[in-house]
């Protein structure tokens, strides 16, 4: 499925433009015709617009936050949604300008606001769309956009903490690898040329270190190729359902880091559940949304089972009681919230508690990794230095 930028004619004779995914232009034309639009022209985009708003694009996330804040401010002041959209359209640029123009065109032609937003699911995720739909039905769109601003800011903070936690170990591994390559490719070969002229037996440690240096010096290209191929294979494997599940299950078992990532997924679940449940969304649809929100396939699978059990008539408390990915605190809060009719406030309390725990876990992880890298680097330097100094000391002793 590709992404197309198109221009289409509305029933009132007005030309609108937008971006939409389709198998090809013919299918795009039929899909637009079903919603009352006539395709005038379309062309594939250079890349996926959804990637602009992925976790790797800070600019896209900032533009989405600015847009949401703009809508919240305008609607709170009593400005109509169409006018607010038109105002932001004049301020934005690039692909997002096209999206806002498309939404404004749809709303102007009579399309409901939630339906207009839902045509751009690559940009507005399930939580965003569910909140707008609930706000439109309840007549509280201004409050919904205000809550979405807070939610997006919270989600970005959570994402930055996750990124920071994952980048730090990667930097440490890179430092260790760089030091090893420096030793093997530059330091050891220079000493090896000196030791080849001596007429006594070198220490075992020196021989093994030099043999390792020879191997790395001759086969470094093969090692890099194998490393790159392995990384590519893992990346492709983790894109599969089973691969992502196995990755998340393994990460949850990693000491310190596993607990940190688990709490992030729990906080994301609690915050999103509380926010959407308070808006009045149906519980079954809410549990469907949560499967894609938590960002952890293990928890996603257990939420799916919880939904199936709730659909058969079981209580939320009983369904959560057998979900091992949700700790006793979450299970108790769900039981209390269900009993008192305040699931949203109960889970919001859980999210606030986890938000306080996450920075502590992050600091703890950094302290442990820092100590570990110092120990590993020290061991590498000491072993290499010892292997090179032992023959030198032996030569001095024989003189």
Secondary structure, DSSP 8 states (H G I E B T S, - for coil): -EEEEEEEE-TTS-EEEEEEEESSHHHHHHHHHHTT-EEEEEEE-SS-HHHHTSTT-HHHHHHHHHHHHHHHHHHHTT--HHHHHHHHHHH--HHHHHHHHHHHHHHHTT--HHHHHHTTTTTS-HHHHHHHHHHHHHT-HHHHHHHHHHHHHHHHHHHHHHHHHHHHHHHHHHHHHHHHHHIIIIIHHHHHHHHTT--S---HHHHHHHHHHHHHHHHHHHHHHHHHHHHHHHHHHHTSHHHHHHHHHHHHHSTTHHHHHHHHHHHHHHHHHHHHHHTT--HHHHHHHHHHHS--HHHHHHHHHHHHHHHTT--HHHHHHT-TTS-HHHHHHHHHHHHHT-HHHHHHHHHHHHHHHHHHHHHHHHHHHHHHHHHHHHHHHHHHHHHHHHHHHHHHHH-
